[in-house]
Amino acid sequence: MPHSSSVPQSASNRHWGFSSAGRVFFGWGVLEELRNVGQELGKRAMVCTDRNIIKSGIADRVEALLKEDGCEVLIFPDGRPEVDLKTIDASAEAARQFSPDVIIGVGGGSNMDLGKCTAILLKYPGPLSKYYGENAVPGPIIDVIGIPTTSGTGSEVSPVAVVADPDRFMKVGIATRRIIPKWALVDPSLTVSCPAHVTAHSGMDALSHAIESFCARVPEDRSPRAIFVGKNPVSDSLAKQAIQLISKSLTKAVTEPSNREARENMALASLLAGMAFSNAGTAAVHALQYPVGEATHTSHGLGNAVLMPAVLKAITKARIPELAFIARSLDSNLNKVSDEAAAEQAAELVAQLGDSIQIPRGLGAIGMKREQLNEMAELASGIKRLLDNSPVPFDQTALLHILENAY
């Protein structure tokens, strides 16, 4: 039999890989697993978090559980929503003074990304910009634990850290499997104190991760060692379950914040969608959100929510079965119609889900001016890593058309 490398890859016979956090702990109250950190990962723990998490009492619980296991604990309290180089450098300096065995990011995606970047700079010399892009971190880093307090980013299982660099207009990414957390602790009880708008925006972020990975390109030319391998059977299974959970529970989680089932479903959906996009990748929604988010100073999840319907319209014909599944998850009445008819409804049904949780319709409603659309299309067209993952090729003109439809 010939060596497998002599067989050309195709959509039906292609190589792909899958990776996630070393261990995933999920469930109401699973934060208590932190009692085992000292014996499994080391006795010196640094916690990267922010003032809101401290105010909520979550940081105190984390510290108390670690100390029960005999850990020495350093709390770095200066995380921020769009984590920047100055904050990362300050955190790395604190880490050098403390010499942790493990770094724990507690909060939204930015705090978990702060933990990842701190771990890089603890092991390797700065500046952090040396590690932008894919696979630029030269070797292993110390263990990182991700503990999300929102249901959206999936950073607790992802190979990506996103950074705000003052020398660049848009946020930049570090993508390498070396920064996937060793442990992910997903405790839905930590999300109950989330404000309604954070639950809404992060929930739509999770939906965008699930939808974009489910609809991603099936590349015939990508190494199974690539960070993002495109649509594959494992990511599809995860994304489909996430889409169903979000369809069922997002509105309830926003309008009934203490509804335990809704919070559990959204935390699970975010985790599954995070696993899906961390392997399949995202595409045009995310490529467009990066410049739009910078220009309007709006959250990543809100931008994704506003852009998603227009992108879905543009890819409908290339992804009929997938969009039919999305539409039927949002409206079971569509089980009675053809895939083509159901798929045509997907974009509007996603927009209606946004309506139910106060997501405004249209880029104008989040502060974008029509005369900025050309520039947004030009900037997004340069994000080839994401656009190459789209099931439909989009050049600058096509991206401008999507932005006009989203306006």
N, C-alpha and C positions, 0 to 999 in steps of 0.2 A: 504493500500500500504506500502511495507517495506521501512524503512528509507534508503535514497540513499547510505549511507556508507556500507550497507549490500550487495549492488550490486557490484560484482567485475568489476574493470575497464578493458576495452579492447580498441583496436584502434578505434572502432566505438562508444563505450560508455565510454568515459574517461572524467575526469575533467581537465579543463585547466583554466588559468586566463590570464588577459591582463591588462597592465598598461602602462601609458606614462606620459609625462609632464602634469602638472595641466592645463595649457592653452598653445596652440600653435598658434602663429601669423605668417602668411606667406605672402610674397609679396614684390614686388619692392618698397623700401622706408618704409617698415613696422617698421624700427628702430624707427620711430617717436612715436611708442607706449610707448617708454621709458618716454614720458611726463606724463604718468599715474602711474609711479612706486611710487612716493611719497605718493599719496593719497590711493593707494591700498596695498602697501607692507612696507611702512615706509620711513622716511625722511633721513636716513643715509645709503648711498650706497657705498660699496667698489667694485672697478673694478679690476679684476685680468687679466692682459694682458701682452704684451711684447713690446720690443723696435720697432720691425717692424710695429706692429699695431699702435703704437704712431707715427712713421715716416709717415705712410700712411694717417694720419689725422682722422682715424676712432675713435680713443680714444677721440680726441677732440670733435667729434660730439656726442659721447655717453655722455661725461661730460656735454656738453652744454644742451642737451635734459633733462638730470636729473636735472640740476640746474634750468631749466625753471619751473619745478614742485616744486621748493623750497628745493631740496635735497642738503645736504652736501655730498661731493664726495671725496673719497680717491682713487687715482690711485696707484695700485701696479704694477710697470713696468717690473718686473724681471722674467716673465714667460719664459720658454725655451722649445724647441721641445720635449725633453724627460724629463718630469718634475720629479725632484728628491727630496729626503727628505729634503735636505738643503734649497732648494727654498720654499718648503711647510712650513717648520718651520719658515722661515723668513716672509712669507706671514701671517701665523697664529699669529705671534708676532705683526705684523702691525695691524691685525684685533683686537687683544686684546686691543691695545692702542686706536683704533678708535671706537670700539663697534658699528659695522654696524647693521642695521635692515635687510639688504639684501646684498648678494654677487653676483656680475655679472661677469661671465667668458666670455671674448671677444677674439676670435681668433680661432685657430685650437683646436682639441680635448684636447691637453695638457693644454691649458689655462682654458678650461671649467672644466677639471679634477682638476686643481689647485684650482679653486673656490670651487668645491665640498669638497676637502680635507681640505681646509681652514675652511669651515663651520663646518666640523666634529671637528677639533681641537679647534675651538672657543667655542664649547659646552662641549667637553669631553677631559679628560686629555690625553696627549701623553704617549709613542711614537705612531706614526701613525700605526706602525706594529701591535698594538693590534687589529686593525680593518681589517687586511687582511682576504681574504676569503669571505664566504657568511654570511650575516646577523649578523655581529659582532658589528655593531654600535648599542648601547643599546637603543636609543630613537630618537625622532625627532631632526632635525638640523634647523638652521635658513634658510629662503628662499633663493634659488639659482635661478639665471636666466642664461640660456645658449644662447649666441649669436655667431653662427659659422661664420667664414669668409672664410672657405673652404667648399667644398661639398664632404664630405667623412665620417667623423668619426661617426656622429649620436649621439655624446655625449650629445647634447642638450635635448635628450629624453631618455637617457639610465640610468640604475641603476648601472653603473660601473664607477670606476675611476682607471686608470692604472698609476703605479708609478715605477720609476727606483730606486731600493734600492741597495746601493753599497755593501751590505753584501750578495746579491744574484746575480747569473749570469744573470737570466732573470727578466724582468719586472714582477711585481706582481699586482694583482687586488683587489680592494675593491668592493664587489657586495652587494648592499642592496637597496630596494626601497626607503629607507629614503633619498637617495641622488639624486633621480630623480628631475630635476629642476622643480620649481614651474611654471616658464614661459620658453618657448622656442621662441625666436624671430629669424625667418629665413628670412633674407633679401638678395635676390640673388644679389642685387647691390654691396654688400660688397665683393663678390667673384671676381669682375671684375679685381681687381689689383693683383690677384693671379698669380705668375709665371707659365709658361706652365708646368714645371715638377711637380709642386705642384698640379695643376689641374688634371694632368694625374694620379699621384699616389693616390690622394684622391678619384678620380673618380673610380679607380679600387678597392679601399678599399670599397667604397659604393657597387660596384658590388659584391664583395666577401660577404658582409653582406647579400645582397638580395639572392644570390645563396645559401649560406650555411643555411640560415633560411628556404628557400623554400625546400631544400633537407634534412633537419634535420630528425632525428629519430622521430617516433611517440611513445613516451614511454607509457607503460601501467602501470607503477608503480610509476609515479612521482606525488607528491602533486600539486594541482592547486596553492598552495602558494609558490612553488619553484620559484627561480629567473628566471630560464629558463625552460619553460614547454614543449619545443619541437615543432615540426611542428603542426600548428593549422589553422583553417579556416581564422582567421583574419590576422595572419602573412603571410599566403599564398597570400591573396588578395593584401596586401601591397607590398610584395616582387615581385609579378608578374608585378605590375605597375612600380616599380622601375627598373626592368630588361628591360622593354620596353623603358622607358625614357632614360636610360643609353645607350642602343643599338642605339637609334636615335640621341643622343645629345653629347656624351662624346667627340668624335673626333672633332666635331665642336667647342665645348667649349675650347679645347686645341689649335686648329689651328686658331680660330677666337675669341680671348678672349673678345671682346666687343659685341659679338652676344648675344643680350638680351634673345631671346627665348631659346638658348642653355644653358645659365647661369640659367635661371629660371627652366628649365627642370632638370638640374643637381642638383640644390638646393632642388627641390621637391623630386627627386629620393633619394638623401642622407637622407632626412628627413624620407621618407617612409621606406627605408631600415633600418634606425636606429630604427624605431618603430618595424619593423619585428624582427630584431635580438635581440632587447632588451627584447623580450618575448620568441621567439623560441630558441634563442641561436645560436652560431656558432659552428664549429666542426674542422675537421682535418686540413684545410688550416691554421686556426689561431693557432692551437696547434703546427704546424710545423714552422710557421713564428716566434714565440717568440724566440726559440733558434737561428734560421737563422738570424733574425734581429740583435740579440746581437753579433753574431759571425762576421757579415759582416758590422755592423754599417750602415745599410740601413733602409729606412723608412718602416713603417708598411705596407702602401699601395703598395709599390714596391715589397716587399717580398710576399705579398698575390697574387699580379698579376703574379709573376713568378711561384708560386707554384700551382695556381688554375688549370691549364690544367691537370697536372699530377694527382691531387686529383679527378677531374671530371672523368678522364679515369677509376680510381679505383672504383668509385661508380656507373658507368653508368648502369650496369645491375640491380642495386637495385632501381634506380630512372628513369626509361625509360620515363614516361609521363613528368616529370619535366625537364629532359634534352632535350627532344623534344621541349618543350615550349621555353627553353633558346635558342636552336639552331634556331628555327623559328623566334624568336625575332631579331636575328642577321642576318638571311638570309631568306627572305620570300619565296624564291624558294623552300624551304624545306616543304612548305605547301602541295606540291604535293606527298610527299613520306610518307612511314609508320613512326609511332613513333619510331620504333627501328632504322630505317635508319637515321632519323633526330637526335636522341639521340647520335648516334655514332659520329656525326659531332660537337657536342657541345664544346668539349675540344679544338679542333683546331680553331673553330670560336672565342672562347674567346682569344686564343693566337693571332689570327689575329687582333682582336680589339686592343690588346696590341701593336702589330706591328705598327698600324696606329698612335699611340701616343708615339712612341719611347720607349716602354717598352722592355728591352732586353730579349732575350729568354735564359733560362737556368741559373741555380744557379752559374755556373762558371763565367758568365758575370757580376754577382754582387759581386764577390770576394770570393765565397765559394771554398774551396779546396776539391777535391774528398776524401782525407783522413779524412776530418772532418765529412763526412756523417754519419758514425756510431755513433759518439757522438751526432749529431743532432737528430738522431732517438731515441737514449736512453733518451735524455732530453725531447723530445716531448712525448714519451711514458708515462712519469710521469704526463702529464697534463690530468688527467682522466676526469675532469669536462667537457672539450671540446670533448675529444674522445668518451665519453659516449653519445654524441649527434649525432654521425655519423650514417648514415643509414647502414654502413658496419663496423663491428668491426675490428680495426687495432691494431695488436700488434707491438712490436718493429721491427720484421722482415718485416712486411707489410709496416711499415712507411719507412724503409730503401729502400724498393723496389720503393716506390713513389718518394723518394728523388733521387734515381738513375735515374728514368724516367724524373725527373725535372732538372737533371744536364745537 
